[in-house]
Amino acid sequence: MALISLEDLDGLEDEELDNDITDNPEPMEDDEQQRLYTHWQAIASTHQVSVPREMTGPIQELTQRNQAQDREQVPFSSISQHEKLGEVLFEERVYPAGKWACITEGEKLYEQSISMGFMKLMKFICKENSVGRYLGMTVPIVNSIQMLEDGNGFQKDILTAYYLPAEFQANPPQPTDPDITILQREALRVITLTFFGTTTEETIMPQINLLWEMLGPSEEMHRNSYMVAVYDNPGVSCRRNELWFIRRDP
């Protein structure tokens, strides 16, 4: 995942967060807002992304609400798990049809594209929507990748998607940002491989090759498109990610 994301908030010390999570969190002091902004800017600079000042409000909102128990899991059904010596190698799942807020960015680096996309989704989640309220966070955030024709790298355009919480699935709030689209996605059947650490093109490509080695030759999965699901804090050395292979016929 990009280094500007919901999970970056976990990199802050617990005592620095406001534990009084309400529908209307108390405004932070100016020095606390500046500290948070500086923290995000430092993370962004490592991947040549700048955090605009207008992100101060969304950063504060998500920081004060960044409790693991408050994150809604994207629903799915587990079909099967493939194990070796008691360790799950990969899992097959079905994700039901549902509504997602999606944005596509085409920066030079994968990390830049998903950073820019998620910052815009943050503003949508944090009140820049037709109902004017905080929508709630769901996990994972899912990034869709298209491969180059030779299969040796990613195309620049990366679609970053946020699953709308159950409360809003029937009547989704509309984004004020015209770059964000609410999409009704069909059911998705995927093979998932868990891996840990950073998510860049350089770290994802070996995972793609590894999962193909495990599965062997198959025409049942798409070879030109994949998804990367991100759950944990990029500041944590063993953060959890998943690579998703997409079945042609769900």
N, C-alpha and C positions, 0 to 999 in steps of 0.2 A: 504494500500500500504506500501511497505517497506519504511523505513526512509531514504533511499538513493534513490532519485528519482528526476525527473525534478522539481516537485513541491517544493522540499526543497529549491530551489533557491528563491522562494517567501519569505522565512523566513528572507532574508536579508533586511536591510532597503533600501527604495527606493533610498535614496540619495547615496547609496553605489554602485548602478548599473550604467553602462554606458548607457546613453539614446541615444547615437548616434549609432543606429543599422544599420550596413551596411553589404555588402557581405563579407567584410574583416575587422572585428572589430580590433581596435587598441590593441596591446598587453598591458596587465596590467603591472604595476610596480611590482617588486619582492615582496614588502611588501603586496600589494593587493592580489597577487596570494597566498602568504602564509596565509593571513587572510582567504581567501576562503577555502583553503585546511584544515586549522584548524577547520573552521566551519563544514565542511563535516565530518571530522574525529571525532569531538565531537558527532555529530548525530549518526554516524556509531557505535560508542563505546557502545551506549545504547542498541544495539542489537547484540553485539559481532561480528561486522563486521569491518574490517580494510580497509581503502581507500588507494590503492597503489599510489605512487608518480606519476605514469604514467597517473593518472586521472586528473592531474592539468590542462592540455590543454583542455580536454572536459568540465571540470567544468567551466573554464573561458569562453569557447565558448557559452555554454548554459546560463550562467549568463548574458552575454552581449546581448543575443538574447531572454531573457525570458520576452517577452511581450505577454499578454493574446491575443491581437488582431492578433498576428503572429502564434497562434496555430490553426491548421486545425482540424475541428471536423470530427470524423469518421462518414461517412454518414449513415443515417437510415431513415426508414419510421415508423411513429407511427400508430399502428393499433387500439389501444383502451386504455383508461384510466379508472381505477376503483376508484371511489371517495366515501368518506363518510364525510358528513357535510362540503362539499366544499374542502376537503383535498384529494389529490391524494394518494391512498394507494399503488398502483402498476400500471405499464404501460406495455403494450405488444408492441413490436417493431420487425421490420425485418431489419437486416443488410445485405446488398447485398454481393455477392461474391467479394473477393478482395485479394490482396497480402499483407501479413504481414511478418515482420522480427521476428523470434521466437527463443527463447533460453530456455532450460530446466536446472534448477539447483536443486540439492537435498541436501540442507543443513539441519542441525538439526531442525532449526526453520523456520516457514513460512516466517518471516520477513527477515531472512538471505538469503533464496533462492531468493526472489524477489529483494533484494538489490544487490546481486551478478549478477543476470541476467540483471537488468537494467543498472548497471555500464558498462557491456559489450555492451549493446545496445547503450548507450551513445557514446561510441567510434565509433560504426558503424555510428550513426547519424552525428557525428562530424568528418567526413572526412576519417575514416578508412573504405573506400569502393572503389569500382572500378572506380568511377568518381572523387574521391579525393576532394569532396566538402561537405559542410554542407547541409544536406538533408531537414531540417525543422522538426518541432515538430507537432505531432498529439495527440489529446486526445479523449477518455481516453486511458491510458495504461491498457491492460487487462491481468489478471492473471488467469490461468486455474487450477482448483483444482480437484483432484481425492480423493474420500473418502476411508477410510479404510473399510474392509469388514464388520465390525460391525457397521459402520456408525457413530462412536463416535470420529472421528478425521480425519486429512488430511494425505494422503500419502506424503512422503518427496518430491517427484519430482513435481516441480511447473513450468509450462510453462508460460513465460512472453512474451507478444506480442505487437509489435509496428506496427500500420497500416501505410503503406507507403503513403506519400502524393500523391495527384492526379497526380502531375507532373511525378511521377515515377511508376505509376501503370502499364503502358503498357510495360515499359522496366526497370525493377528494377535494381538498382545498386547491385552488389554482395559484400557481406561482406568479409573482409580479415580474420576475425576470423572464423575458421572452426566450432566453436560451434554454430554459428548463421546460421539459415536456412531461406531462403525465401520460404514461403508456400502460395499456392493458396488455400484460405479457401472458402468453399461453403457458400451459403447464410445461415444466422443464424436467427432463430426466438426465441425470448427470452421474459421472464417475468422479469421486472426489479423492484427492491425495492431500494429506496434511503435511505441511512443512513449516519450518520455523526460521525466524530471522527477518531480514529486510526483503522488500519486494521491489526489484528493479528488473529490467530486461535481462541483465546478466545473471540474476539469481533465479528468475522464472524459467528461462530456457532449459537449464539442466533438469528441472522438475518435469517439464513437458517430455523431454527425452526419456526420463526415468519411468514415467507412467506408461509411455508407449512400449518400453521394454517389458514391463510387467504384463501388459495386456496382450502383446503380440500383434501380428497383422490383423486388422479389422476394418471393415467398411461400415460398421455400425455407428462409429463416432465421426464427428466433423474433424477434419485435419487442418482447416484454415481458420478456425475460430475457437477461442478458449475463454474461460472466465477465471478471475482471481478474486476469491472472497477473503476479506480481511476482518479479523476479530479483535486483535490485541494491540497494545501500545507499541509504536515503533521505538520508544525509548527503552523497552524491555528486551534483553538479549535473546530470549527464547519466545518471542511473540508468535502467536498462532496464525497461520494463513492456510488457505486451501486452494489448490488448483482444480478446476472443474473441466472435465471433458464432457462434451454435449452429445447425447445420443441423437441420431437423425430422426428416429421415430419414438416420441415419448410414450 
